[in-house]
Amino acid sequence: MLTTSFPRHYAVYDLETGRYGNDYNPDQQDLADYYLTSFKACVRDAHVGSIMCSYNAVDGVPSCANKYLLQDILRDHWNFNSPADYIVSDCGAVTDIWQYHNYTNTEADAAAVALNAGVDNEVRLFFFYQHLSSLLTRYSAETASSSSTNRSRPTQLPSPQSTKL
């Protein structure tokens, strides 16, 4: 049996009060020198296998929907990209993208945004899977109608802007 630790709450998570809809706007130096240093050490030095994104937003983008934090910094800059490395949401954080942050119009769009940003799994497993079938069906239909000659596998689910639920 393999076990792993997952540092949480990535990133800029500071308060338990009002945690579901908080939005923090640190400057780049505070983000790098204060909020991200412990996560950087866990990923680069300790080689953790998982990171948990937080409930809050950073600069207006919920952490579990934040491509800058999840893809640019975590995966690309810190090389958190082995096949065993995964990003997990906190319990209900994907729902919060829609419900508290009002970042998307629907729950399904919140799931798509989180998956596209780099979240691999969520603590509340049924939420992704509740919407996965409809998202994949809609994406397959959009892909088929956009090009009859391009039949490559999709690499991303549709963005909220391209989906009308």
Stockholm file with secondary structure:
# STOCKHOLM 1.0

chainA/1-165         MLTTSFPRHYAVYDLETGRYGNDYNPDQQDLADYYLTSFKACVRDAHVGSIMCSYNAVDGVPSCANKYLLQDILRDHWNFNSPADYIVSDCGAVTDIWQYHNYTNTEADAAAVALNAGVDNEVRLFFFYQHLSSLLTRYSAETASSSSTNRSRPTQLPSPQSTKL
#=GR chainA/1-165 SS CCCCCCCEEETTCCCSTTTTTCEECCCHHHIIIIISHHHHIIIIISCCSEEEECSSEETTEEGGGCHIIIIIIIIIISCCCSTTCEEEECTTHHHHHHHTSCCSSSHHHHHHHHHHHTCCEESSTHHHHHHHHHHHHHHHHHHHHHCSSCCCCCSSCCCGGGCCC
#=GC SS_cons         CCCCCCCEEETTCCCSTTTTTCEECCCHHHIIIIISHHHHIIIIISCCSEEEECSSEETTEEGGGCHIIIIIIIIIISCCCSTTCEEEECTTHHHHHHHTSCCSSSHHHHHHHHHHHTCCEESSTHHHHHHHHHHHHHHHHHHHHHCSSCCCCCSSCCCGGGCCC
//
